[in-house]
Amino acid sequence: MSARLTTRFWVDAYLARLRLCDIPAFVVCHGDDTGGAVLVKLNTLDGAGQVFQRSFDLMSGDRRWVVLCDGAEADLDGAIARQRGFDPDIWVIEVEDRAARHMLDEPGLA
């Protein structure tokens, strides 16, 4: 079994990387520090956005970020509320960027 970073460590590193690029981001829901799942809400500040969740590619075994929900902010918030209903230990990070930058496709963030 390989060693894994705690969720808290990953969240802190992600927020630091966003700060370095002057992309505002906030922890909206603090989940389990050790192994909580993470949702990233990308708010493009125009009433719309996307929610990302980490998923596993069954063929390669790689982790990647996939879009859970795309659309109006109310729809995004509803999708997040449903996920929190299934998993109360989940983290929610809100990223605010008009250019839709979230950096989840950068190396080291999968």
C-alpha positions as CSV (number, residue, x, y, z in Angstrom):
1,M,0.0,0.0,0.0
2,S,1.4,3.4,-1.0
3,A,1.5,6.4,1.4
4,R,-1.1,9.1,0.8
5,L,-1.3,12.7,1.7
6,T,-4.0,13.7,4.2
7,T,-6.9,15.6,2.7
8,R,-6.0,18.6,4.9
9,F,-2.4,18.7,3.6
10,W,-3.7,18.5,0.0
11,V,-6.3,21.3,0.6
12,D,-3.7,23.6,2.1
13,A,-1.3,23.0,-0.8
14,Y,-4.1,23.6,-3.3
15,L,-5.1,26.9,-1.7
16,A,-1.5,28.0,-1.6
17,R,-1.0,27.2,-5.3
18,L,-4.2,29.2,-6.1
19,R,-2.9,32.1,-4.0
20,L,0.3,32.2,-5.9
21,C,-1.7,32.8,-9.1
22,D,-3.9,35.4,-7.4
23,I,-7.0,33.2,-7.7
24,P,-9.3,33.6,-4.7
25,A,-10.5,30.4,-3.0
26,F,-12.2,29.6,0.2
27,V,-12.9,26.5,2.3
28,V,-16.7,26.5,2.4
29,C,-17.1,23.1,4.2
30,H,-14.3,21.6,6.3
31,G,-14.4,17.9,6.0
32,D,-12.4,15.1,7.6
33,D,-8.8,16.1,7.9
34,T,-7.4,12.7,7.1
35,G,-9.5,11.1,4.4
36,G,-12.4,13.3,3.4
37,A,-13.4,13.7,-0.2
38,V,-13.0,17.1,-1.9
39,L,-15.4,19.0,-4.1
40,V,-14.2,22.1,-5.9
41,K,-16.8,24.7,-6.9
42,L,-15.6,27.0,-9.7
43,N,-17.6,30.2,-9.5
44,T,-17.0,32.3,-12.6
45,L,-18.8,35.3,-11.0
46,D,-21.5,35.5,-13.7
47,G,-24.1,33.3,-12.0
48,A,-22.7,30.0,-13.4
49,G,-19.8,27.6,-12.9
50,Q,-18.9,24.0,-12.4
51,V,-18.4,21.6,-9.5
52,F,-15.5,19.1,-9.8
53,Q,-14.9,15.9,-7.9
54,R,-12.0,13.5,-7.9
55,S,-12.5,10.2,-9.7
56,F,-10.5,7.1,-10.5
57,D,-10.0,6.0,-14.1
58,L,-10.8,2.2,-13.8
59,M,-8.6,1.4,-16.8
60,S,-5.4,3.1,-15.8
61,G,-6.0,3.5,-12.0
62,D,-5.1,7.2,-12.3
63,R,-7.0,9.8,-10.3
64,R,-8.5,12.7,-12.2
65,W,-10.9,15.6,-11.7
66,V,-14.3,15.3,-13.5
67,V,-17.2,17.7,-13.7
68,L,-20.0,16.7,-11.3
69,C,-22.3,19.6,-12.3
70,D,-22.2,22.4,-14.7
71,G,-24.6,25.3,-14.9
72,A,-26.3,27.9,-12.8
73,E,-25.0,28.6,-9.3
74,A,-28.2,27.3,-7.7
75,D,-27.8,24.0,-9.5
76,L,-24.2,23.8,-8.3
77,D,-25.2,24.4,-4.7
78,G,-27.9,21.8,-5.0
79,A,-25.4,19.2,-6.3
80,I,-23.1,20.0,-3.4
81,A,-25.9,19.7,-0.9
82,R,-26.8,16.3,-2.2
83,Q,-23.2,15.1,-2.0
84,R,-22.9,16.4,1.6
85,G,-26.1,14.4,2.3
86,F,-24.3,11.3,1.3
87,D,-20.9,12.2,2.8
88,P,-20.8,14.6,5.8
89,D,-17.0,14.4,5.9
90,I,-16.6,16.0,2.4
91,W,-14.6,19.2,1.9
92,V,-16.0,22.0,-0.4
93,I,-13.6,24.6,-1.8
94,E,-15.0,27.5,-3.7
95,V,-12.7,29.1,-6.3
96,E,-13.7,32.4,-7.8
97,D,-12.3,33.3,-11.1
98,R,-13.9,35.1,-14.1
99,A,-11.4,33.4,-16.4
100,A,-12.5,29.9,-15.1
101,R,-9.0,29.0,-13.8
102,H,-9.1,26.2,-11.2
103,M,-5.7,24.6,-11.7
104,L,-7.0,21.1,-11.1
105,D,-5.4,20.0,-14.4
106,E,-2.0,21.1,-13.2
107,P,0.7,18.4,-12.3
108,G,0.5,17.2,-8.8
109,L,-3.2,18.0,-8.1
110,A,-4.9,14.8,-9.2
